[in-house]
Amino acid sequence: MPYRYLGLCISGTEDVCAQILARRLKDLDGLSLSGGSVDFTTAVPYSDLNLFCFNNIFRVLYTTPAAPTPEGLGDFLRSVPGAPVDWPACRDNPKGTRTFRLAASCCGQLVSVPKRARSAVEDRLRTESGLRPDRSLPDSEFWAMVRSDGQAWLLKRLSRHKAYDKLLSPGELHPELAYMLCWLSDPRPGDTVCDPFCGHGAIPKERCRRFPFTEIFAFDTDGKMLASSREKLPRRENIRIKKQDALKLTEVFAPGSVDAFITDPPWGLYQDVGMSIDEFYSRALGEMAACLKPGGRIVILTAAKDALLGALECAPGLALAERYDILVSGKKAGIFLMKK
């Protein structure tokens, strides 16, 4: 039985998510990419998907064109009770699920909708799902959503997006982004991996949790950041957390000894790097290139895109393989994959 899903992701990473899906799902079908979302079909149930690149994953119940306005969302809601919705999917709920909430979203913002239209949809959902409405503390959620591309969706939420503002330290990468950075490095069991600007340890943590490796090195010059990383990372001999200047990597690594650098260096926006951002990136990339094995990979997330590209022109033996322009907390940034 095929399942149709809509995965929401960081804007600009749709192609990365599509690559992950193509690798993971042998029966992938109906793939469609839009701004910050991926629509796909597979026979794999949600419990077995194990996709960590999405912020949220929904089961698609119904979709149709609609005006990307609150009025368009209201019109869509009024059409739902009589539409060809996948009502049987509403009944496929985890054990113990008793209540639901209907959320309404227009162009990424939660909005209020006409009461009669909402109530009509809630009544139909109650009948089809066997659940009762609870707008305060529900066990599950359905979403009525109209997006800026003019497509409306009735969705059943499958994932539970965590409140990162409570779980993560300020400036810490979201796990979905750290996962994609690690995935782009083409992880292999024998890899020696380094994050020379590890910060709170989001990238090494995701590499440890989701991907193979032989050794991981997590470096930073900030003692508080290193303490945060030590709290998050397993205490194992092959995971080395150390105070180390990323501009002096050749003091630690022999030439050609590292398989992958995966990192989020300073962007020159929030902290002083002690020199021009162009010089900083030139020196950092030069050090990584010197330590990288032939065929090795460097994955960098940065908003200082011009500085990185300028540094790449002078980095010995490095070539840009892939680039993705994305948004991180509303800031324009880029993911760059380089190979030696």
Secondary structure, 3 states (H helix, E strand, C coil): CCEEEEEECCCCCHHHHHHHHHHHCCCCEEEEEECCEEEEEECCCHHHCCCCCCCEEEEEEEEEECCCCHHHHHHHHHHHHHCCCCHHHHHCCCCCCCEEEEEEEECCEECCCCHHHHHHHHHHHHHHHCCEECCCCCCEEEEEEECCCCEEEEEEECCCCCCHHHHCCCCCCCHHHHHHHHHHCCCCCCCEEEECCCCCCHHHHHHHHHCCCCEEEEEECCHHHHHHHHHHCCCCCCEEEEECCHHHHHHCCCCCCEEEEEECCCCCCCCCCCCCHHHHHHHHHHHHHHHEEEEEEEEEEECCHHHHHHHHHHCCCCEEEEEEEEEECCEEEEEEEEEC
